């Protein structure tokens, strides 16, 4: 069945006020019908459906279709929680409900039916009955064929229709000026938790750190995993995965895995650390690229600011950090920890807090380095799609087509005659801009994002600044101190422009 035929058939039958057009669908042994007026189109089940945490069991997830986020409802699981999940051969009917699109999973489509009023019947239900989405029935063939009519208004209980429409309107206004307003470009940091990819806007993040020793707290709960010592204060650590899955019991303080990080976020006047599975990339985006997510649940709905879709990255659930925790939860963590574990107030800590602060990305090329975050446009995974044209200098890994722009990839290990990285696929590429050109620096891995006081920044000793291309540190004229007195570490501050200027004419120009 081609649902696009519905419009023409509806016009043909408009003169017959006693008939109504329906589209029919098959799910198991049952046949359903929907008013043709609400059916936008029918599509194949997409290759990638992104899970949406805290959603009802009958929501398979979401996918993007021509600039809209489509939640996918499994009708079978709406009626029965243990019904089979959707499979690749299923179809999705895209319904237009109050200008918001939603997908309904079926096994197969049927046909367009013109149904007289005499063949339809209505059904009544008690409040709360899950079968209330069945508005009535259609009898065909003298009663030999029964179709259950779905009620879109009962089926699609979207909790944030006004919010979705408002974001859609804003996106339409921004799109025309998008390429003329570079100041609108924003940054977010993507991370993994509970099997999905999320992102915080860069402005919301104070720091991203490796998981330190976590201490049990009297305030431990299903949300509060424990506490950590952070810049003179005791900061609550929330297990982001547990928050999304809403476990029934508290989570004990456990040893962290190597990829786990804590994202330190400021919520009003409270600092909270969120434990996540890994931190992936820095992503640039425009305001109109944040697609609204129609939500079918009220659970922490304020945290879901939208969806960002990027080639090679997939769907990223963009979060509003201010909506993750309730005010009561924030107050409990802030006041409780302040009473139980008073902040350090020594003069050195106070001086450090008052000094101007900058945000750095720390990364490794055999040893650890830092680069100011403003110098990096984005961070991407190493890609096997890099091509190596003939005649390129030895330090060049090749050229990468990144969203229709050619990027020259500089292998820092090759440039400084270091041993090759054993597994290049584990590497990261720091993308930087220099005028209209973009370049990528291949590094072993990206470690953290951290905020450092200018009081911890100092000139590199002259003995390090040799000016020779035999040590990556020779390109750096500044250093920073990180860590605590007990575990202090000094990192050279990487200057992208200095290195690009020295390479000069050796770098190819993108076409």
N, C-alpha and C positions, 0 to 999 in steps of 0.2 A: 504494500500500500504506500502511496506517496501522499503524505499529509498536506503537501502544498496544494493538492487538488481541492482541499477543503474550502478554500476561499471561493473558488469558482462555483462549486456545488452549492455553497451556502447562498450565493447570489441567485443561482438558478431556482432555489426553493424558497426564496424570500417571499414570493407572492402567496405561498401556501402557508398560512399562519398556523395551520394545524399540525405541521411537521417540523422536526428539528434535526439538525445534522449531528451525527456522532462519529467518532473514530473508534474502532474496536481493536483490542489487544488480547494476547494470550499469555497467561501465567500459570504453568502447570496444566491442570485439567480445567481451569476456570477461564472464562472469557469476560473481559471488562470493556466498558465504554466510557468515553469522555466527550463532553461537548466539543465539537470541532472548533468552536470559536476561541477556545483557550489553548489549542495546540499550535505551537509555533512551527515545529518540525520534528522529525525523527532522525536520530543519528546512531551510528554504531557505538558500542561500548568503547570508551577511549582507552588507549594503551596505558595511560597513567592517571590514576585517581588518587588524590592526596587525602589522607585521613585527616579529619578535623576533630581534635580532642574535645572531650566534654560534650560530645554530641549524642543524640539518641542512638540506640542500638540499630535502628532501622536506617540510619544515614550511612551509606557506603563511603562517603567522602565528598570531594568536590573536584571539578576540573574547570579549565578555562576554555571558553568558546567565543571567538571573535570579540574579545574585549569584555566578556562578562564571566563572572564566577558562577558556576552552576552546581548547586548542591544536588546529590544523587540519592533519591529515596528508594529503598528496596521495599516494595509494597508487601512482599511475602513476609518480611521480618516485622513489618508494622502490625500484621495480624498475629504472627507467631514468632517469638524471639529466637527460637532454635531453627528457623527456616534457613535454607541454604543461602550463602552469600552469592552475589552476582558473579557471572563468569564472562569471559571475553566474547562469547557468541551472543550475549544478550543485546537488546536494543534499549535506547533511552528516548522516551518522549519528552520533548522540551515544552513545558507549559509556561505561558505568560500569565502571571498572577499579580494583579495590581502593579504592572510594569516591572515586576521582578521575575526572573526566570528560574525555573527549578526543573530537575529531571526526574522522571519516574521510570524505574527499571521494569522491562517486560522481556519475555523470552522471544516473542515474535509479534509482528503487527498483523492486523486483519484487513479491514476494509472501511470505506466511508459508507455510513448508513443514513438514509433519510427515514426517520421514524415518526409515524403519526402518534398523536396524543393517546389514542386508544390502545397502543401497544406498550405504553409506559405506566409504571406504578411507582408510588413513593413509599418510603419506609420511615418509621419512627423508632428512636432508640432512647434508652435511659441515659442519663448524664454519665459521661466517662467511659462509655462503651467504645472499645477500639474499632469496632465495625461500623461506627457512625460515619465513616468516610464513604460508605455505600449509601448513596442517596435514594436508590430505587432499582428497579429492574426494567429490562426490555425483553419482551417475548417476540420471537420471530418464528416463521414457519408453522403457524398454528400452535405454538407452545412447545415445538420440538427443540427450539434453541433459546437458551436463557443467557442474557448478558447482564452483568452487575454494573450499574452506573455509578461512577465515582463522583463525589462532590469536591471540586477543587478548593472551595472555601474551607471545608472541614479537613481536607488532606494537607493543605499548605499553611500550617500555622507558623508563619515567619514572624519572629519576634521583633525584628528591627527594620520593618519596611520603610518608615520615614527616614531612618539613617541611611539606608541603601540608596534611596531616591536622592537624598541630599548630596551624597558623595558622587553619584552618577552625574548630577547637574554640575557640580564643581569640576569634575573631570572634563566634561564637555566644554566648559569655559576655558580651562587651562590648555587644552590640546592645541588650539589655534596659535597660542603664543609660546608654546613650549620651547621651540628651538630659538626663540629670540630672547629668552629670559634665563640666561645661564645662572643667575643668582638663585633660581628656583631649584637647582640641582641639590639633592640631599644625599646623605650617607647613612647606611645602616649596617649592622654587623649580624650576619646570619649564624645560627647555631642549631644543633640537633638535640632533641629531647623527645622521649616517648614515641620514637619512630617517625617524627615529622620534623620539618625544617621551619624555624621561626627566625624573626629578626627584631632587634631593638634598634631604634634610631640612635645614631652615634651620640647625639646630644644628651641622651638619657644615661649613658654609660660613664661611670666614674673610672672604672678600671676593669681589666680582665686578668685574672691571676690563676696560676696553678693552684690546685687544692692544697691548702696548708693543713696543719694539724687541726682537726675539729674537736671541740670540747663539748661534752654533754652539758645540757642546760636544764635548769628546773622548768624552763618554758618549752621543752621539747614537746612536740605534738605531731599530728599527721602532716603538718606543713613545715614546722621548724625542725630541721635536721640536727641543729646544734648551734654553736657559736664559734667565731674565729676572732683573733686579735688583728685589727686592721686600723693602722694609723692612730694608735693610742686609744681606740675604743673597742668594745666588744660588740661585734656585729652578728645579727641573726643570719643563719644560712638556711635557705628554703630549697628543698629538693624540687626542682621544676617539674620533673617527670611525675613525682608523687602528687604534686598540685594538680596536674592535668588529669591524672587517673583517679583522683579522690579516693585513696585507699581507706580502708575501714579502721586501720590501726596505725599507731605511730611508727616512724622509721628510725632505726637505731643509727648511731654514728658508725660509718663503715669506712674501710680503706678505699681510697679513690683509685680509679683506673688511670692509665697514662694519658688518655685523651681528654679526660674530664677537666672542666674549667669552672671557676666561679666568676660570674658576671656581677660586678658590684654596681648597684643602681641606687640613685638618690630618689626617694619617694617623699616629696614635700621636705620635711625636716628630718627624715629618717633614712639611714643607710641600710640596705638589705643586700645580701649576697644570694644569687640564684645558682645552684649547682646544675650544670647542664652536661650532656654527654660529650660534646665537642663544640669548638668554635670553628667555623668554616671559612667565611670570606667577608670582605668588605664590599658592599654593593652600592653603586650609585643609582639614584632613581629620581624621577620628577614626580611632583604631586599627582599628576593625572595618571601615573602608572600604578597607583594604589587602587586596586579594584575592590569595591565593597563586597563583603561576604554575606549573603542572606543566611541568617542563623535560625535554626529550628529548636534552639534551646536557650534558656535564660542563664545557664550556669556560667558565671564569670564572663558574661557576654561583653562587658565593657572593655575587656582586654584585647579583643579581636578588632584591630583597626582596619584590616583589609588584607589583600593578597597581592604580592608582587611576582610577576612571571618574567623570568629572564632565560634567554636561550642558554642551554648548558647547565643552568641551575635549577630549572623546574619552578614549581610553585612554592613561594616562601610566604608563610603566614606572618604578616606584619603586625606587631603588637603595640598597643598603647600601654606603656609601663605603668601609668598612673591608675589603670583599671585592673591590674592583676590581682591586687590584694584589696580587701575591704578596709575602710577606715578603722574599724574595730580591730582587725588583725594587725594593722600597722601600729596602732597605739599600744596594743598588747606587747608586741616585740620591742618597740622603742622604750616604753616606760618600764617594762619588766626588766629588760637587760640593763637599763640605766640604774635602776635601784639595786639590782643584784651584783652588777659588775661595773663600778664607777670607772669613768674614763681617766686615762693618764693625763696629768696636767703639768708635767715638767716643762721647763723653759724651752728646751730644745724642740719638743713637739710643737709648742705654741709658735715658735719662730718659723718652723717648717710650714705650718698651716697658713701663715700670713703671706708667705712668698708667692709670687705668681707661679702658675702651674701650666705644664704643657702635656699633651697626650702623645705617647710614643707607641709604635709597634716594635716589639722585640722579635728578632728572627735569628736563625742559625745558618752560618756558612762555615762549617767546621767549629767555629767559636761563635758566641752570641754577640749580636749587634743591636742597635736601636735606630729607628728612623722616625722623625716627626710625622704624625699621621697625615698632616696636610700635604706632604710630599707624595703620598701614595693615592692614586686614583681608585684602585680596587685591588683585590687579591684573588687570584684564580688558581685552580688546581693545574698541575702540569698536564699538558695535553699531548697525546700521540699524533695530533693533527698538525704538528709543526713540520714545515717543509724546509729543506736546505738547498737553496739555489747554488749553482757552481760559483766559485770565486769569492765566497764569503770569508771574512777573517776568522781565524781559529777560535776567537772568543765568542763567536756567534753560534748559538744553537740552531737558529733558523728564523723563519717568519711564521707568524700565526695570524690567521684570519679571525679576528674577534669582533663579531657583530658588524661585518662589512668594513672593518678597518684593519689594515695590515700592521702588526706589531713586531718589531725587531726584538728577538729574545737573546739576552746577553747571559752567558753561562759564567757566573762569577768564579766558580772553581776552575774552569778552563783558563780564564783570564789571568788568574794568579797561580797557575801551575800546581793546583791542589789535586789530590787524587779524585777521580770521578766519583760521583755519588753512586753507591752500589745499586740503589733502586730509584731511578729518576722519576718513576711514576708517583712516588711519595712526595716529591718536591712541590713547592709552591712558586708562583710567579707574582712578583710585585709589579703592577702596572703603574708607570709614571708618565706624566705629560711634560713635553717641552715644546711650547708653542703649539703648532698644529700636529706635531709628531707624538707618537706614543711608543714607549719602550717597555720591555719586561725584563726584570732581573730574576734569574732562576736561583732560588735559595733552597737549602735543605728542608726547612720547615719554618712555619711561623709559630712563635711561642705564645706571646701574650699581648694584650693592649693595656697600657698602664699610664696613670697620671703621675708626673714627676715634678717636684718643685724646682724652680730655677736655682734654688740654693744648693741643689744636688748636681748642678751642671757646671763644668769647669773646662779650661783649655787643656788639650792633650799635651803631655810632655814632649819636648822637642825630639827626644830620642826615638819616639814612635813615629813622628812625622818626617820620615826619611825622604819622601817625595819620589820613591822608586816603586815600580810595579812589581814588587816581590812579596807584598803583604797587603791584604785588603785594608788593614788598619792604617796603612800609610796615607790613605786618602782622607782620613778623618782628623779634623782639627779640634774636636770637642769630645768630651766624655761625660757620662752620667753615672751617679751612684744609685744602685737600687738595692732593695732588701732591707734588712735590719742590721743592727750592730753585730748580732750574733752570726748572721749569714749575709754579709755584705758582698756585693758584686759590682765591678766597674765595667761598663760597656762603652765601646766607641760609638759615636753618633754618626750614622751613615748619611752622607750628603750626596743625593742623587745628581744634582747639577754639576758638582765638582767632577764626578766620575765621567759624566757624559761629555763635559768639556775636554777632558784629557783624552777621551777616545776619539773625539772630533771626527775627522774625515773617514775614519775606519768604519763608522756606522752607516749602513745603507739608508736611503730615504724611501719611505713608503710611497707607492704610486698613488 
